[in-house]
Amino acid sequence: METELSKKLGVEHAIFGFTPFPAVAAAITRAGGFGVLGAVRYTAPDDLKRDLDWMQEHTDGKPYGLDVVMPAKKAVDGISEADIEAMIPAGHRAFVRDTLAKHHVPELAEGEASGWRITGWMEQVARNQLDVAFDYPIKLLANALGSPPADVIARAHDHGVLVAALAGSAKHARRHAEAGIDIVVAQGYEAGGHTGDIATMVLVPEIVEAVSPLPVLAAGGIGSGEQIAAGLALGAQGAWLGSLWLTTTEADLHSRALTEKLLAAGSGDTVRSRALTGKPARQLRTEWTDAWDDPQGPGALPMPLQGLLVAEAVSRIQKYEVQPLLGTPVGQIVGRMNSERSVQAVFDDLTSGFERAIDRINRIAGRVREV
């Protein structure tokens, strides 16, 4: 499953695996793919350093990358997180309290800090992450909120690091190309987390044409080797997979109840909601998302206010495993995630499915694949 891009990065298979779990990212790399560690949860540079040290020890010298959340333009300038939190309306705080009380969600213990907090949107947090990351031999820097600032792109290139950015439309992809991005991830509507409203099958060839000759990765709703083959047939040079790894044995969701919800979910059990961050993000549909999407409710606040507003609530829901409210970002591919397997087992399934797809196309075309 080699492409020009996978050869350039020195990986056996053109499978790029995004995950917040170092153990999963390392296992993806060891299996012959390209593991990409999500950095948004690392608010303390020392925590990121600790996990990158671990990655170095567990990737057998093979390449891996880092994914940050850094807007190309500052959403806020010269303002602290506390100042931003002060902008949250009292009515929205009351709505959170009432929703949690309705479902009898316990409080955190006295002095216990929220374990979940989206602060990676703050530019300085992301820059601190990069100060750590560039001390390691990362081969790729991906950004989930458009093109990173020009100086960050230049800095990555100075370190010999390729830069990727996610795009949900051909217009966004062209902006990335103009900004000097090396790889565009065409992320379709089916994807988990922040995503646009164009389906992968439509989006990938549009972006391939829009940014040629830049390499494109197909993303969104991909969880089989046959789907990877389809993405390559559409012109992509690899596949970007995220949700699929959530139910691997190496993943650490810290919640058996959440894992079981993912295993039981069908492809129709997700919703694109602003409940988590303020931007449309595909996630499991729960009574929490229903409450925020209800027209009679206050509605979600814009990013970053929503993420700050619900941070403690999400921590409480996760800690106490409150089933009706318990969810996570995940794509429509969740319908295929019905068993717990190792990353290697997932890779074996992806590569064998890819081979089946190639054999099928060769038969349709009247060709026999050389052995």
C-alpha positions in Angstrom: 0.0 0.0 0.0 2.8 2.4 -1.0 2.4 5.8 -2.6 4.8 8.5 -3.5 4.0 10.2 -0.2 4.4 7.1 1.9 7.8 6.5 0.3 8.8 10.1 1.0 8.0 9.6 4.7 9.5 6.2 4.9 6.5 4.2 5.8 5.3 0.8 4.5 1.6 1.6 4.2 0.0 4.9 3.3 -2.2 4.8 6.4 -2.0 7.8 8.7 -3.5 7.2 12.1 -4.6 10.2 14.2 -5.1 9.5 17.9 -4.8 11.2 21.3 -3.2 8.1 22.8 0.6 7.6 22.6 0.3 3.9 22.8 -2.0 3.8 19.8 0.2 6.2 17.7 3.3 4.2 18.4 1.5 0.9 17.5 0.3 2.4 14.2 3.9 3.4 13.4 5.3 0.0 14.4 2.6 -1.7 12.2 4.0 0.1 9.2 1.7 3.1 9.1 2.3 6.7 10.2 1.1 7.4 13.8 0.0 11.0 14.5 -0.3 12.0 18.2 -3.0 14.6 18.9 -1.6 17.3 21.2 -4.8 19.3 22.1 -5.0 17.8 25.5 -1.4 18.6 26.5 -1.8 22.0 28.3 1.5 21.4 30.2 4.7 21.1 28.0 6.2 18.6 30.4 3.3 16.2 29.8 3.9 16.3 26.1 7.6 15.9 26.6 7.0 12.8 28.7 4.8 11.2 26.1 7.1 12.1 23.2 10.0 10.5 25.2 7.8 7.4 25.4 7.0 7.5 21.7 10.7 7.6 20.9 11.3 4.5 22.9 8.3 2.6 21.4 8.4 3.4 17.6 11.5 1.4 16.7 13.1 4.4 15.0 10.1 4.6 12.6 8.5 8.0 11.7 5.6 9.6 13.5 3.9 13.1 13.6 2.0 15.5 15.8 -1.4 17.1 15.4 -2.0 20.6 17.0 -5.0 23.0 17.0 -3.8 26.4 16.0 -5.8 29.0 14.1 -4.1 30.8 11.3 -5.5 34.0 12.7 -5.7 34.9 16.4 -9.2 34.6 17.7 -8.2 36.6 20.8 -5.1 38.7 21.4 -3.7 39.9 24.7 -6.5 38.3 26.7 -6.3 35.6 29.3 -8.3 32.4 29.6 -10.0 33.9 32.7 -11.0 37.0 30.8 -12.6 34.8 28.1 -14.4 32.6 30.7 -15.9 35.9 32.1 -17.7 36.3 28.7 -19.8 33.2 29.3 -23.4 34.2 30.0 -24.9 33.3 33.3 -27.9 31.7 31.5 -25.6 29.2 29.8 -24.0 28.3 33.1 -27.4 27.7 34.6 -28.4 25.5 31.7 -25.3 23.3 32.3 -26.1 23.1 36.1 -29.8 22.2 35.4 -28.9 19.6 32.8 -26.4 17.9 35.1 -28.9 18.0 38.0 -31.6 16.5 35.9 -29.4 13.5 35.4 -28.1 13.4 39.0 -24.5 13.9 38.0 -22.3 14.1 41.1 -19.9 17.0 41.7 -16.2 16.5 41.5 -14.4 16.1 44.8 -13.4 19.2 46.6 -10.2 20.5 45.1 -10.4 18.1 42.1 -9.6 19.9 38.9 -11.4 19.2 35.6 -9.5 16.5 33.8 -10.8 17.6 30.4 -10.2 21.1 29.1 -9.9 22.3 25.5 -7.2 25.0 25.7 -5.2 23.9 22.6 -7.2 26.5 20.7 -5.1 29.2 22.5 -2.2 30.0 20.2 0.4 30.2 23.0 -0.5 26.8 24.2 0.0 25.3 20.7 3.3 27.3 20.4 4.5 25.8 23.7 3.7 22.4 22.3 5.8 23.1 19.2 8.7 24.3 21.3 8.8 20.8 22.8 7.9 18.9 19.6 10.7 20.3 17.4 13.2 18.8 19.8 12.0 15.4 18.6 12.4 13.9 15.1 8.8 14.3 14.1 8.2 14.0 10.4 4.8 15.7 10.1 3.0 18.5 11.8 -0.8 18.5 11.2 -3.2 21.3 12.1 -6.8 20.7 12.7 -8.0 24.3 12.3 -6.9 25.3 8.9 -3.4 26.4 7.9 -1.1 27.3 10.9 0.5 30.8 11.0 3.1 31.4 8.3 6.0 31.5 10.8 5.0 28.1 12.1 5.0 26.6 8.6 8.4 28.2 8.0 9.7 26.8 11.3 8.5 23.3 10.5 10.1 23.4 7.1 13.4 24.6 8.7 13.3 21.5 10.8 12.6 19.3 7.7 9.0 18.7 8.9 6.1 18.4 6.4 3.0 20.4 7.3 -0.5 19.0 6.8 -3.9 20.7 7.3 -7.4 19.4 7.3 -9.9 20.8 4.7 -13.6 20.3 4.3 -14.0 22.0 0.9 -11.9 22.7 -2.2 -11.9 26.4 -1.2 -10.3 25.7 2.1 -7.8 23.3 0.4 -6.7 26.1 -2.1 -6.1 28.4 0.9 -3.8 25.7 2.4 -1.9 25.4 -0.8 -1.4 29.2 -1.0 -0.2 29.2 2.6 2.6 26.7 1.8 1.1 23.5 3.2 2.7 20.3 2.0 -0.3 17.9 2.5 -4.0 18.4 2.5 -6.3 16.1 4.4 -9.6 16.0 2.7 -12.0 15.3 5.6 -15.5 14.4 4.7 -18.8 14.9 6.5 -18.7 11.4 7.9 -15.6 12.1 10.0 -15.5 12.3 13.8 -14.7 15.6 15.5 -14.7 19.0 13.7 -16.0 18.4 10.1 -17.7 20.2 7.3 -20.8 19.2 5.3 -19.4 17.6 2.1 -19.2 13.8 1.9 -15.8 12.1 1.4 -16.7 10.5 -1.9 -17.5 14.0 -3.3 -14.8 15.9 -1.4 -11.7 13.9 -2.2 -11.6 14.2 -6.0 -12.6 17.9 -5.7 -9.6 18.6 -3.5 -7.2 16.4 -5.5 -8.0 18.5 -8.5 -7.9 21.8 -6.6 -4.5 21.4 -5.2 -2.6 19.2 -7.7 0.2 18.3 -7.5 0.1 18.5 -3.7 -0.6 15.1 -2.1 -4.0 14.6 -0.6 -5.1 12.2 2.2 -8.7 10.9 2.2 -10.5 11.1 5.5 -13.9 10.7 6.9 -15.8 7.4 7.3 -12.9 5.2 6.3 -12.5 2.0 8.3 -11.7 -0.8 5.8 -9.0 -1.6 3.2 -11.6 -1.4 0.5 -12.4 2.2 1.5 -8.7 3.0 1.4 -8.5 1.6 -2.1 -11.4 3.8 -3.1 -9.7 6.8 -1.7 -6.5 6.1 -3.7 -8.7 5.5 -6.8 -10.1 9.0 -6.3 -6.6 10.4 -6.4 -5.5 10.5 -2.7 -2.0 9.4 -1.8 -3.1 7.8 1.5 -5.9 7.6 4.1 -6.2 9.5 7.4 -8.0 7.4 10.0 -9.0 8.6 13.5 -12.2 7.1 14.9 -11.2 3.5 14.1 -8.5 3.4 16.8 -10.8 4.3 19.7 -11.8 0.7 20.3 -8.3 -0.8 19.9 -6.9 -2.5 22.9 -4.1 0.1 23.1 -6.6 3.0 23.5 -7.2 4.4 26.9 -10.6 5.9 27.1 -10.6 5.6 31.0 -14.3 4.4 30.7 -15.5 0.9 30.1 -19.0 2.3 29.7 -17.9 4.5 26.9 -16.1 1.7 25.1 -19.2 -0.4 25.3 -21.3 2.5 23.9 -18.9 2.7 20.9 -19.0 -1.1 20.4 -22.8 -1.0 20.4 -23.3 2.1 18.2 -24.4 2.0 14.6 -23.4 4.3 11.8 -26.6 6.3 12.4 -25.9 6.9 16.1 -23.7 10.0 15.7 -24.7 13.7 15.3 -22.9 16.8 14.1 -23.3 19.1 17.0 -21.8 22.2 18.5 -22.3 20.9 22.0 -18.6 20.1 22.7 -16.6 23.0 21.4 -18.9 25.5 19.7 -17.9 24.3 16.2 -19.8 21.5 14.4 -18.2 18.3 15.5 -19.4 14.7 14.9 -19.9 12.7 18.0 -22.1 10.1 19.6 -25.6 11.3 19.9 -26.6 11.5 23.6 -29.1 13.4 25.8 -26.3 15.9 26.3 -26.1 16.7 22.5 -29.9 16.7 22.3 -30.1 19.2 25.1 -27.7 21.6 23.3 -29.3 21.1 19.9 -32.8 21.7 21.2 -34.2 24.9 19.7 -35.8 25.7 23.0 -32.4 25.7 24.8 -29.9 28.5 24.9 -27.8 27.0 22.1 -24.1 26.4 22.0 -21.7 29.4 22.4 -19.0 30.0 19.8 -15.5 28.6 20.1 -13.7 28.8 22.5 -16.5 29.8 25.0 -18.4 26.5 24.6 -15.4 24.4 25.3 -14.6 26.3 28.5 -18.2 26.3 29.6 -18.7 22.5 29.4 -15.2 21.4 30.5 -16.1 20.5 34.0 -19.4 19.1 33.1 -17.8 16.7 30.6 -15.3 15.6 33.2 -18.1 14.8 35.6 -20.0 12.9 33.0 -17.0 10.9 32.1 -15.8 10.3 35.6 -19.2 9.0 36.9 -20.0 7.3 33.6 -23.5 8.9 33.3 -24.8 6.7 30.5 -27.5 9.0 29.0 -25.0 11.9 28.7 -21.8 9.9 28.0 -20.3 10.5 24.6 -17.1 11.2 22.6 -16.2 12.6 19.2 -16.5 9.7 16.7 -17.3 9.3 13.0 -20.0 7.3 11.2 -17.5 4.5 10.8 -18.4 3.7 14.4 -20.9 1.2 12.9 -17.9 -1.0 12.0 -16.2 -0.7 15.4 -18.0 -3.6 17.0 -15.1 -5.5 18.6 -12.0 -4.7 20.5 -8.8 -5.5 18.6 -5.2 -4.6 18.7 -3.8 -2.0 16.4 -1.9 -4.7 14.6 -5.1 -6.7 14.0 -6.8 -3.6 12.6 -3.8 -3.2 10.3 -4.0 -6.8 9.1 -7.6 -6.3 8.3 -7.0 -3.0 6.5 -4.2 -4.5 4.3 -6.1 -7.7 3.5 -9.2 -5.6 2.6 -7.0 -3.4 0.3 -5.7 -6.5 -1.4 -9.2 -7.9 -1.9 -10.3 -4.6 -3.5 -7.3 -4.5 -5.9 -8.0 -8.1 -6.9 -11.7 -7.3 -7.5 -10.9 -4.3 -9.7 -8.3 -6.4 -11.6 -10.9 -9.1 -12.3 -13.4 -6.5 -13.4 -10.8 -5.0 -15.8 -9.9 -8.4 -17.1 -6.5 -8.4 -15.6 -4.8 -10.8 -13.3 -2.7 -9.3 -10.5 0.9 -10.4 -10.7 2.1 -12.6 -7.7 
